[in-house]
Amino acid sequence: MFFYPVFHQFLPPISANFTAFLAGNDDMALGAIKALKEIGKLVPEDISVTGFDNSKIGDFFFRR
């Protein structure tokens, strides 16, 4: 989740201004979800997050 520190750094000033985040890949999406949860945002209720490379790691997180 190398993207997590970068996303977390910019998240507070922009978190009120968007309702969706399209990540470059699933790993980035997982980092974004972690950062969003840390500031109290609900995914997908408050902000939708998606990645699109269908990596295997995504199968183990946030399964409903």
Contacts in CASP RR format, 6 or more apart in sequence:
PFRMAT RR
TARGET T0000
AUTHOR 0000-0000-0000
METHOD contacts of the structure
MODEL  1
MFFYPVFHQFLPPISANFTAFLAGNDDMALGAIKALKEIGKLVPEDISVT
GFDNSKIGDFFFRR
1 27 0 8 1.000
1 30 0 8 1.000
1 31 0 8 1.000
1 34 0 8 1.000
2 27 0 8 1.000
3 23 0 8 1.000
3 27 0 8 1.000
3 28 0 8 1.000
3 31 0 8 1.000
3 32 0 8 1.000
4 31 0 8 1.000
4 32 0 8 1.000
4 34 0 8 1.000
4 35 0 8 1.000
7 28 0 8 1.000
7 31 0 8 1.000
7 32 0 8 1.000
7 35 0 8 1.000
8 35 0 8 1.000
8 38 0 8 1.000
11 35 0 8 1.000
11 36 0 8 1.000
11 39 0 8 1.000
12 39 0 8 1.000
15 36 0 8 1.000
15 39 0 8 1.000
15 41 0 8 1.000
15 47 0 8 1.000
18 47 0 8 1.000
19 46 0 8 1.000
19 47 0 8 1.000
19 48 0 8 1.000
20 47 0 8 1.000
20 48 0 8 1.000
20 49 0 8 1.000
20 50 0 8 1.000
21 29 0 8 1.000
21 32 0 8 1.000
21 47 0 8 1.000
21 48 0 8 1.000
21 49 0 8 1.000
21 50 0 8 1.000
22 50 0 8 1.000
22 51 0 8 1.000
22 52 0 8 1.000
23 29 0 8 1.000
23 32 0 8 1.000
23 49 0 8 1.000
23 50 0 8 1.000
23 51 0 8 1.000
23 52 0 8 1.000
24 51 0 8 1.000
24 52 0 8 1.000
24 53 0 8 1.000
25 51 0 8 1.000
25 52 0 8 1.000
25 53 0 8 1.000
25 55 0 8 1.000
26 51 0 8 1.000
26 52 0 8 1.000
26 53 0 8 1.000
26 54 0 8 1.000
26 55 0 8 1.000
26 57 0 8 1.000
26 58 0 8 1.000
27 55 0 8 1.000
27 57 0 8 1.000
28 51 0 8 1.000
29 49 0 8 1.000
29 50 0 8 1.000
29 51 0 8 1.000
30 57 0 8 1.000
30 58 0 8 1.000
30 61 0 8 1.000
32 49 0 8 1.000
33 43 0 8 1.000
33 49 0 8 1.000
33 61 0 8 1.000
33 62 0 8 1.000
36 43 0 8 1.000
36 46 0 8 1.000
36 47 0 8 1.000
36 49 0 8 1.000
37 43 0 8 1.000
41 47 0 8 1.000
43 49 0 8 1.000
43 62 0 8 1.000
END
